[in-house]
């Protein structure tokens, strides 16, 4: 009975960490898209939304080798920017599956007439 309870407790902890990393990834792509849409200092010509997202991921303690920016682009006609990133979540034990978390963030800027 005790091994089953320990397994369930570890599964719940693993799920909580995966959801926490998914929330962190959602924050990263939203902020990177916003930075690109505003053409803020971290997302100027020398840098870009991909570099900014990677820096945010490192600052928020996501493993760099498991994080990747899939795409980032801006549509100047519409005024919106999109950033997509993935994170390969490492499970806490061999009994739990590895999860690929993917998130897309979008931001838009409207100009005054």
N, C-alpha and C positions, 0 to 999 in steps of 0.2 A: 504494500500500500504506500509506503513512504517513497519508493522510487517513482511511482506514478505522480505523486504530489510534487516532488522535486522537478520532474519533467514538465509538468504543467506550469509551475512557477517560472522555470527558465524560458518556456515558450512565451509566457506573458511578458517577461522582461525583454526578450528578443523582439517581440512585436512592438513594444513601446519604443525601443530604440530605433526600430525601422521607421515608425511613424514620426518620431522626432527628426530623423534625418530627412524624411520626405518634406516636413515643414520647413526645415532649413534650406533645402533645395528650392522649394517654392519661393522663399524669401530672396534667395540669390538671383534667380532668373527674373523676378519682378524688379528688383533693384537694378540689375544690369540693363534691362530693357528701358527702365526709366532714365538711367544715366545716359544711354545712347540717344533716347528721344530728346532729352534736354541738351545734348552735346556738352555735358558737364565736364569739368576738368579731368576726372579719371578716364573719360572716354573720348579724349581729343585725338588728333591725328597720330601721335606716337603710340598711344594706347588704343584699345577698342573694348567693346563690351565683353568679348571673350577673355581678355586679359583681366578686366575688372572682375568678372565672375570668378575666375580662377583665384584671384587675390582674396575675394570674399570667402570662397570655400576654404582656403588655407586659414584665414582668420577665424572662421567658425568651426575649425577642427574637423573638417571632412578630409579623409585621406586623399592626397593629391593624385596618387596612382589610380584611384578608383573613380575620380571625378573627371568628366570631360564635357566641354561645350560642343554641342552637336552643330548648332548654327546660330547665327545672329544676323539680322538684316533690318534695314529701314526702308520704308516706302515714302519718299518725299512728297509724292502726289497726295497721299492720304494723310501723311503726318504720323504714322504709327511705326513702332519698332517692335521686333519679336526676338526673343532669345530662348533657345531650347538647350537644355543640359541633361545629362544622365549621371547617375551615381550607382555604382555596383555595391550594394549593401553587403558587408561581410557578416554572416551569422555568428552567433556566439558558440555554436557547437556543430559537430558534423551531422547531427540529427535534423538540423533545420536547413531549409533551402536558402541559397543566395538569391537576393532579390535585386532586379534591375529597376531602379526608380527613375522615371523620366518626367520632367516638368517643362512647361512652356510659359513664359511670361511675356505679356504685351503691355506696351505703354503708348499713349498718343499725346501729342501736343497740338493744340489749336492756336493759330496766330490771330492776333487782333486785326480786324479789317481796316 
